[in-house]
Amino acid sequence: MSSSLNPRQREAVHYIDGPLLVLAGAGSGKTSVITRKIAYLIEQCGIKARNIAAVTFTNKASREMKERVSQLVSGPAARGLIVSTFHNLGLNILRKEHHWLGYKAGFSIFDQQDAQALIRDLLIQDHSEDNDQVDFIQHQISNWKNDMISPKQAIQMVDKPAQILCAQAFERYQRALKAYNALDFDDLILLPVQLFQQFPEVLDKWQRRIHYMLVDEYQDTNISQYILVQLLVGNRGKLTVVGDDDQSIYAWRGARPENLAQLQSDYPTLKLVKLEQNYRSTSRILKAANVLIDHNPHVFEKSLWSELGYGDPIRVVRCRNEEAECERVVTEILDQRVRGQAKFADFAVLYRGNHQARLLELKLQHHQVPYRISGGTSFFGRNEIKDIMAYLRLLMNKEDDNAFLRIVNVPRRKIGASTLESLGTYATDRGISLYDACSEIGIEQSLPETSLKRLRQFTGWLDRITERCERGHGLSAIREMISDMDYEAWLHQNSSSSAVAERRMANVFTLIDSLQSTVDRNDEGEDGDESDIQAAIAKLVLRDLLERQEEEEESLDKVQLMTLHASKGLEFPHVYLIGMEEELLPHRNSIEEDNIEEERRLCYVGITRARTTLTITYCGKRKQFGEMIDCTPSRFLDELPYDDLVWEGEEKDAELNQERGTATLSGLKNLFDE
């Protein structure tokens, strides 16, 4: 099993005598180390799979890890192994232990949009206005939760008006969540920590369940995630963490690269293994990355190296303005595609901010170059789709409190946050769903007559839609439901323009058409069987459609566009890193906040995505707020090794241009000959 590992990787896999930190540089094979170590623990150390937990940050990383482990360990030996994200681990703990914290089974989970909608409703109720600070307040509440700060503590520690508003909203928000029997994403980490701290017997149970723990991307952990790992591991020190302080780029969402250093204090016997051999990039690219990141202070020193050859010089291209920059990048990709017969998917264009992609997209479309933007909003992630999906979920399952809360006031039905809070408290006390609580006689003692009337009008209307579905008129009933509530008018009231509202309504029609085609496939033309409409909705709820769509998109030959943040963990043969200017990379906010170190790490991440060639571009002028301004090249360009760079101005070298033209014609000729 370990024959393909290098000596440092092998050392990391085989060390189980105490806590271990694997300092894993970019492209150094860290996933192999984690998956091989899981197999080693099961096959050589006698630890059962059900007693091992491997935790990472994204569903994609978790899926990849599961697939690779299954290739090494299969059958009964792999049964019960936990490979999950932090949030899924927290969710599994809470599903089993929710009663300790006063939650009933089937609690709802609010995503960021749900949380913002609740905060907005609370602000309208408390301050009679739709406050434009909702995003800021939600972000602040999230930070407080990640830092283990309670609403009461937040109120005591703030003194400025904006912060006082946040703290008051935090208290109301948390009270409403509890009344709704709901959690947000941050609670999935915070509540297990509080559970373990308050109830030692529950912690003891989970420590007996998890004998060995492995954590990936440890530099991205926040305070609550760090404490969760610490509690589960206990004093045994059966822990392997893998991380790279040079790739910590998520401080804005609470990540603390100093958690790597904190390990030394909390685990005095911590062993350190460095993975410095890179299997991705040429030596020249790695030299540039090493020289750049050396300008940051380090607790742990490391230097990446490679056996893949020295490689081509790094090109630094000065462009006249952003239009010339995008034109240059797109035409070069076309040129290389024809000359080298490379695939479009071999090229990635990375940038600091999403706004940089707009002009790039126009140029790609103009030159008919296929592309894919990573990190954009998925079809099922759009608000209008989430609204209609919530209606469909509630039609099929009246116990779905999260769906009820999302759409009970969409479109607006004058059902306020205090009404829902009282309803939630009653439902929790009775152990029933919010929907069922509306029809109970007892609720009449908890709610004003007007509020209860509105709630019962809503549930009565949905009951009639449900009856139509059950009688075999599912699709027509759903179309009638969307028409009855005048959802299209609601979109026009809540969109920035009529064109946007029409696009959003077109998405709703696409969803219903998809439902129709699923039913047609299920019943081979027989319209309206109840089980068919339920099956079709179930497929949508499980997002099978989206999963297939993502897989198809990933397999297509397209140029990849993404932010530097979204590029982490990926690699490409040819990388264009655009907009290397002061106030863009490093970003203006980071310069003002004196947080250049994280921007340098972001640049380092961008450089180390490249396998074979790296081209960096910057502009002499760039349009800002409607006028052209002069740009200053990024300080990071001065920090790169000068001898490894080739600088190109806006005037192309005639001889180089002629060589490229000849090679392009030759490439085209070969293409036609084939």
N, C-alpha and C positions, 0 to 999 in steps of 0.2 A: 504493500500500500504506500509506503513512504519513499519508494525508489525515485519518484519524480520530484520529490521535494529537495530544495537546496538545504545546506547544513543549518542555516538559521531557522528556516521554516520547520525543519524536522525537530529542532530543539524546542520550538514553541508548541508543536503538537504533543511531544512526549513529556513535557514538564507538567506534573500534576501534584507536586508536593506542597504547593502553596499558591497564593495569589500571583497572577502573571499579567504584566502589561506588554502587549505586542505593539511596538511602535512601527506602524506599517505605512511606508511611503506610498505615493501614488503608483499604481500599476505593479505593486510588489507581490500580488497573489494572496491577499489577506483572506478572501473568501475560501480559497483552497485550504488555508490553515484552519479556519473555523470548521469547515465541513469534515476535513480529515481528522480533526481533533474529536469531533462528535463520534465518528466511527471508531477511533482509537479508544475512547472512554467506554463504548459499548462492547467492543470485541476483545480488547486487551485488558481493560481495568475492571471488568465485571459490574459496571454501573448500568442499571437497566435504563432503556430509552425513556420510560415514563418519568424517570427521576432527573432528566436533563432538560434544561431550558436554554434556548438560544434566542436572543432578542436583538432586533435591529429597528430601523426607523421607518422604512417604507414598505408597502405591500409588495412592490416589485422586487426589492432586495430579499424579502422574506420568501417569496415564491421561488426565486433563483436558488436560495439556500436549501429549501425543501427538495427541489429537483435534484440538486447535486448530492445531497445526503442520501436520497433514495437510490442513487446509482451506486453508492458505497455500502449502504445497509438497507436490506429489504425484508419483507415478510414479517413474521412475529417479532423479530429482534428490534424492529423500528417502531413497534406499537407504543403509542402514548407519548412519543417525543414531542416536546413543545418547541416549535419554531415559529415565532410570531413577531409582530411589531410590539413596541411598548404598550400602545393603546389596546391592542387585542389581548395582551396578557392581563392588563388592568381590567378589561371588560370580562374576561373569564373568571377572574377572582371575584368581581362584584356580582356576577350572575349566581355564584355559589354562596356568597356571604352577605347579600344585600340586606337581609333582615337584621343583621347586627347594627346597621346604620339607619334603620327605620324606613327603608324603601321596600315597596312591594314588587313581586315578580313582574316581569314585562315592562320594566322602566323604559322610558323613551330616551333617545340620545339626540341632542341638538347639535347640528353642525354650525359653522360660523354664521351662515345666513340666518338660520333659525334663531341663534343667540342675538344677532343684531336686530331682528324683527321684534323679539321680546323686549329688548332694551328700548327700542323706539316706542313701543306701545306704553311702556312704563313712564317714559319721559313725557309723552303726550298726556297721560293721566295725571302725573304729578306736577307738570309745569305748563300744561295746556298748549304745548307747541311741539312740532316735529323738529327736535334739535339736530343740527348738522354735525354734532360731535359724536354721533353713534359709533363710527369706526374707531375713533380715538378711545372712547370709553370702553368698548369691547376689548381693544388691544390692551388697555391698562388693567382691566379685570383679569385677562388671561395672564399677564405678567405677574400680577399679585398671586394668582393661584399657583403658577409655576414656582414662585418664591416662597410658597407655603404661608402666605399672609391671609388671615381671615378678614371678613368685612369689618368686624369690630376693631381689629388691629389697624386696618386701613384708615378708618375714621379717626383713630387716635394719632396717626402719624402725618396727616395732611394738614396744610395750612393755607394753600392758595385756592382761589375760587374754583378753578377748573378741576383741581384734584379733589376738592370737597364734593363737587358734583359727581365725580367718578366713584368716590367712596360711598356716597349715598345711593347711587344707582347700583353699586355692587351689592349692598345689603338688600335692596328691594328685589334685584335680579335673583339672588340666591334663594330668597324666601319664596319667590314665584316658582323657581325650578323645583324646589322641594314639594310645594303644593301640587305641581303638575306630575310628581313622581318622575322627574326628568333629570338628566345629567348632560353636561357639555363635554367636549373632548378633553379639556383640562382636568375635569373631575375623574376621568378614567385613570389618571395617575395619582391625583391628589387624594381621592377617597380611599384607595387601597393603602396608601401610606398612613392616613389617619386611622383606618381600620386596624392596621398592624400595631400602631402606637398605642391605641386605646384598649385593644383586646389581645393580650399576650398569648392566650390559648389559640386564637386564630392564626397568629404569626407562627406559633410552634407547629401547627398543622401544615402550613405551607412550606416551612423550612424542612419538615420531614418529607414533603412531596418533592421538593427540588434539592437534590444533592449536589449538583454541579451547574454552574451558570456561565454562559458565554455571552458577551455583549459586543456588538459591532458598532462602529462609528461613535466611540465613547466620547470623543471631543464635542459631539453634538448634544450631549445630555444636559438638561437643566437641573436645578436644585432638587425638585421633587423626584425626577427620574433617578438621580444619583442616590437619594435616600431610599427609594424603593429597592434598588439593587442591593444596597448596604444591608437593609433589613432582611431581605430574602437569603442573602449569603451568610449573615450572622458572623460568628467568630471563627467559623471553620476555614474561611479563606479559600473555599473551592470555587475559584473565579478566574476566568480568562477574559480580559478586555482588550479589544483591538481598536486602535485609534491613531490619528495623525493630527497633532496640534497645528500643522501648517495648512490643513484643509478645513479648519473650523471657520465657517462663513455664515453662521446662523445666529449671531449675537442678538439680532433684532427680534428673534422669537425665543430668547431666553437661554440659548446654548452657552455653555461656559467651558472654554478650552482649558481653563485652570483646573477643571475636575480631574484631568490627567495627572497634574502635579499633586492634587489633593490625595490621590491614591497612596502616595508615598507616606503621608502623615497617618492615614487611616489604617494602612497595612504596612507596618515597618519591615516585614519580611518580603515585600514585593520584589519579584524578579523582573528584570527588563530584558526583552529580546527585541533587537532592531531588524526590521526587514528593509534593506536598502537596495537590493538588486531589483531593477525595474525591467519588466518583460514587455513593455509597451513602446517606449520611445527611443529615438536615437540619442547617442551620448551628447550631441550638441544641444538638443532640446533640454535634456536633463541638466546640463551645465548652466544654461540660461536660468532655469527654474531654481537651481541651487544658489546661484549668485544673487538672484533677486531676493529670495526668502531669507538669506543670511542677514539682510538689513533689519529683520525682526528679532527681538530678543527670544531666547529659547531656554526652557528648562532642560529639554532633552535635545542634544545635537545629533543630526543625522545628515547623510549626503547620498543622494540617489546615484546609482551607476547602472550601466547597461552593457550587454555584449552584442548589441545590434548594430555596431558600427558608428562612426562619428556623424555621418549624415550631412544633408544639405545645409547651407547657411540659412539663418532666419532672416526673412525679408521684412524690412520696415518701409512702408510705402506712404509717402505724403501725398494727399489728394487735395485738390482745390477747395472742394466743399463736400457736403454729405451726398449730393447727387452724383458727383464724380466718383466718390468713394464707393457707392453702391453699384454704379455702372461698372467700375473697374473690377470689383469682386465678381459680379455676375458674368461679365465677359471672360474673365480669366478662368472661371469654373467651366464655362462652355468650351473655351480653348483647350484646357487640360483634358476635358471629357473626350474631345475629338482626337487630340494628339496621342494621349496615353491610353485611350479606350477604357478609362476608369469609369466606375459607376457614379451616378449622381449621389448615391447614398454614402459614397466615400468622403464627401465634403460636408463640413459643418461650419456655419457662421455663428460666432458667439458675440454677445454684446452685453453691456451693463444694464440697460433698461429696455423694457418692452417697446417703448416709443421708437427705438431705432429700427425696429423691424418693418414699420409701415412703408417707408420708401423702398426698402429692400424687396418687399413683396411686390410692389408695383414694377420694379425692374425685372424681377424674375418672371412675372406674368408677361411683361412686354417681350422678353426674349424666349417665352414659352419653355421655361425651365421648371420642371416639377419640384415642389418643395413641401416640407411639412414643418409646422411650428409646434414645438413641444411646450407643454405647460399651459396651452390655451384651455378655455372652458369646454368641457365635453358636452355632448348633446344632453345627456341626462343630468348634467350639472347646472343647466340653465334654470332660472327661477320659474319661468312659465311651465317648463316640463315638470319640475319638482312639485308645483302646485297641482297640476292635473294628475300626476302620479299619486299624490296624497289623497285626492278624491277617489281614485280607483282603488287604492289600498283600503280606504275606509268603507267603500262599497262592499268589498270582499271580507273585511274583518273589522267589526265594530269595536274590537278591543285595542285597536292601534291608536293609542293616545297621542303619539307623535304626529300622525297624520291629522288627527282631529285638531290639534293645536295649530298646525300649520295653516289649515284652510277654514277654520270656523269663522274667521274674519276676512277671508279673501274670496270674493270682493267684500268690502267693508259692510258689516251688519250691525254696527254699533254695540258690539259685545266687547266690553272693556277688560283690561288686565285684572282689575279687582274682582270682576265677575268670575273670570276663569280661575283666579287664585282660590276663591271661595268654593267653586265647583271642584277644583283639584283637591282641596283639603277634605271635602265631603267624600269624594270618590276614594281617596286614600284610606280614610277612616272606615269606610264600608268594604274596602277591598274589591271595588268594581271599576269598570272603565269609565272614563269621562262621558262617553256617549250614553252608556246605560244610566249613569247618575242623573242625566237630564230628565228621565221619565219617572224617577222615583218620587213618591209623595213626600218623603223626608226632606228633599232638597228645598221644598217650599219654605222651610223654616230658616234656610241659610241665604236665600237670594231674594232681592226685591222682585215684585210681580212683573215689572216691565222687562227686567233682564231675563227672567225665567221664560217669559213669553217668546222673546227673541231666540233663545236657545232651542225651545221646543218647536218653533217654526222651522228652524234649520234642520233639526233631526227628523221632524215629520216629513219635510221635503225630501230628504235623503232616503227615508224609509220607502217613500213612493217610488223613487228611482230604483231602489234595490228590488222592490216587488216586480217592477217591469223586467229587470234583468232575470229574475227567477222564473218569470213566465216565458222566457225565451226571446226577449227583445233586447238583448244586452247592448249591442252597438248603437241601435237607434235611441235607447234610453240614455246612453252616455253622451251622444251628440245633443240630445234634448237637454241634458243637464248643463252642458257648456253654454247652450243657447239661453236657457232659463236664467242663469245667473249673470248673463250679459258680460261674460269674461272679456270679450273683445273691447267693450267700453272701459272696463277696468284697466286693461293694458294701455289704452290711449291716455287715460288719466295719469298713469304711473310710468310713462316712457318719455324720453327726452324729445321725441318727434313722432309724427304720424308714421314715417317710414320705419322707424325702429319698432313701433307697436305692430305694424303690419308684418314685419319679419318675425316677431315673436309669436304672432297668431299663426303664421305659416308653420312655425315649429310645432304648435299644438296640433294642426291638421296633419302634419307628418307623423306625429305620435299616434293619432287615431287611425291613419292609413296603415301604419305598421301593425296596430292591433287587429285591424280588418284582415290584413294579409295573413297574420298568424292564425286567426280563426278559420279563414278559408283553407289554409293548409291542414289544419287539424280535422275539419269536418268534410273536406273534399267537396265543398260547395253547399252543404246543408247549413243554412243560416240559423244561428240563434240558439244552439244548445247551451244550457247553463254551464255545464262542465267545460265546454270549449272556451267561453268567455273568461271563466275563472282561470283556466290553464294559460290563456293568452296573457291575462293580466299578471299572473304569477311569473311568467317568463320575463315580462318587462320589469317587474319588481326586482327580480334577480339580476337584471341587466345583462342577460345573455347576449342581447343584441349589441350592447356596447362593448362587451369583451371581444366578440367576433370582429367588430369594426376596428378596435385597437390593434388586434393581431394582424388584420389585413393591411392596415396603414403601415405598420412597422415593417411588413415584408416588401413594400413597394420601393422602387428605386427613386428616391427623392433627396434633394439637398436638405440637410437638417438645419433649422434655425432655432436658436434657443438662448436664453439668458445664461450668464456665467453660473448663476445659482442652480439652474436646471441641468447644467452640463455635468455636475459632479457625479462621479461614478461611471461616466461614459468615456468612450475613446473613438477617434476617427483617424483615418490615414492622413487627411489634409484638413487643417484648421485655419480659418480666417478669424482673427480677433480684431474687431473693428472699434473705432471710436476711442483710441488710446490717447485721451486728452485730459488735462486738468479739469476738474469739475464734472467729468463724466466717469473716468477711471483713473484716479480716485474720484468718487462722487462728491459733489459739492457739500452735501450734508456731513459726510465723513470728515472733510477738511475742516468744516466749521466746528465739529464736535471733537476734533483732534483724535480721530479713530482711523488713522491711516493703516495701522497694522492689519485690520480685517480686510481692507481694500487690497492690500498687497497679497494677502492670502487668496483673495478672489482672483487676482491676476495670475498667481501661481497655479491655481486650479485650472484656469483657462489654458495656460502654456502646457501643462502636463496632460491635457486631453489629446494632444497631437502625437501621432505615431511617426510619421515620415516627414511632413513639411508643415511649417508654421509661417503664416504671413500676418503681420500686424499693420493696421492702417490707422492713420489719423488725418484730420482735416486742418487746412489753413484757416478756413472760415466755416461757420455753422449758423444756420438760422435759429434764432431764439426769440420767441414772442413777436414773430413777424419781421424781425430785422436781422441782417447778417452781422455777426460779431466775430472778432479775431479769436482764434483758439491757441492755447498754449499746449505744446506736446506734454504728455504725462511725465511726471518725475520718474515713473517706473522705467521708461525708456533709457534714462541715464544710468539706471541701476543694472541694466543688462550688460553682459560682456561684449564690449565694442567690437572685438576682432571676430566675433561669431555672427555679426549682423551685416547685411547688405542693405544700404539705404538707397531708395529710389524716390526721385522727385516727381513732380507732375508732368515734366517733359520726358517722354519715353526715349530711351537710348535707341537710335535708329538701327544700329547693327543688331542689337538684341531683338528688336521688333521684327527685323527681316528674318532672323533665325526662327523666331516663333511662327511667322507666317509660312515659311517653307515647311516647318514641321507639321503645321495644321493642314496644309494642302496634302502632304504625304499621308497624314492620318485619314483624311477624307477619302483619298484614293484607295487606301487599304480597306476602308470600310465598304466602299462600293465594290471592290474586287471580291470581297467575301460574299 
